């Protein structure tokens, strides 16, 4: 499955937080759970406006499928801009 490299992920989230509304849309909140490259840990992330928090919260449960899921809550969000920036 997919996994994030923590430094690249942090850079991407700073880019999202500082982007102009014209580029990304009105992003109110985001949250996600991510597999971490080279680690059994889960990275949990949430942001409201430009305040972001991320934390390693322990290993994935035994039968869980490792992967990455993120949810953006907002208005007129530019899905293409958000997805391309994550690649």
C-alpha positions in Angstrom: 0.0 0.0 0.0 0.9 3.6 -0.1 3.0 5.3 2.7 4.2 8.8 3.3 7.7 10.1 3.9 7.1 12.3 7.0 9.3 15.3 5.8 7.7 15.4 2.4 4.3 15.2 3.9 5.0 18.1 6.3 6.2 20.2 3.4 3.1 19.4 1.4 0.8 20.3 4.3 2.6 23.6 4.9 2.1 24.3 1.1 -1.6 23.5 1.5 -2.0 25.7 4.6 -0.2 28.7 3.0 -1.8 28.4 -0.5 -4.1 31.1 -1.8 -7.9 30.5 -1.7 -7.9 30.9 -5.5 -5.6 27.9 -5.8 -7.0 25.4 -3.3 -10.5 26.7 -2.5 -11.8 27.5 1.1 -10.3 24.7 3.2 -11.8 24.7 6.7 -10.5 21.5 8.1 -8.6 18.4 7.2 -7.7 15.1 8.9 -6.1 11.9 8.0 -4.3 8.7 9.0 -1.2 7.6 7.1 1.2 4.7 6.9 4.7 5.9 7.4 7.5 4.8 5.0 9.9 2.4 6.8 7.8 2.3 10.0 5.0 0.3 11.5 3.6 3.5 13.1 0.5 5.4 12.1 0.7 9.1 11.5 -2.5 10.9 12.5 -3.0 14.4 11.2 -5.6 17.1 11.6 -5.7 20.8 10.8 -8.2 23.6 11.3 -7.5 26.7 9.3 -3.7 27.1 9.4 -3.2 25.3 12.7 -1.8 21.8 12.1 -1.0 18.9 14.4 0.5 15.5 13.6 1.4 12.6 15.9 2.6 9.1 15.6 0.1 7.0 17.5 1.5 3.5 17.5 1.4 0.5 15.2 -1.4 -0.5 12.9 -3.9 -3.0 14.4 -3.1 -6.6 13.5 -5.7 -7.0 10.8 -5.7 -3.4 9.5 -4.8 -2.6 5.9 -1.9 0.0 5.9 -2.5 2.9 3.7 -3.2 6.7 3.6 -6.6 8.4 4.0 -7.2 12.1 4.1 -10.4 14.1 4.2 -10.7 17.8 3.3 -13.7 19.8 4.5 -14.3 23.1 2.8 -16.0 25.0 0.0 -15.2 25.0 -3.7 -12.1 22.9 -3.1 -9.7 22.3 -6.0 -9.4 18.6 -6.0 -6.9 18.5 -8.8 -4.6 21.0 -7.1 -4.7 19.1 -3.8 -4.1 15.7 -5.4 -1.3 16.8 -7.7 0.5 18.4 -4.8 0.4 15.1 -2.8 2.1 13.0 -5.5 
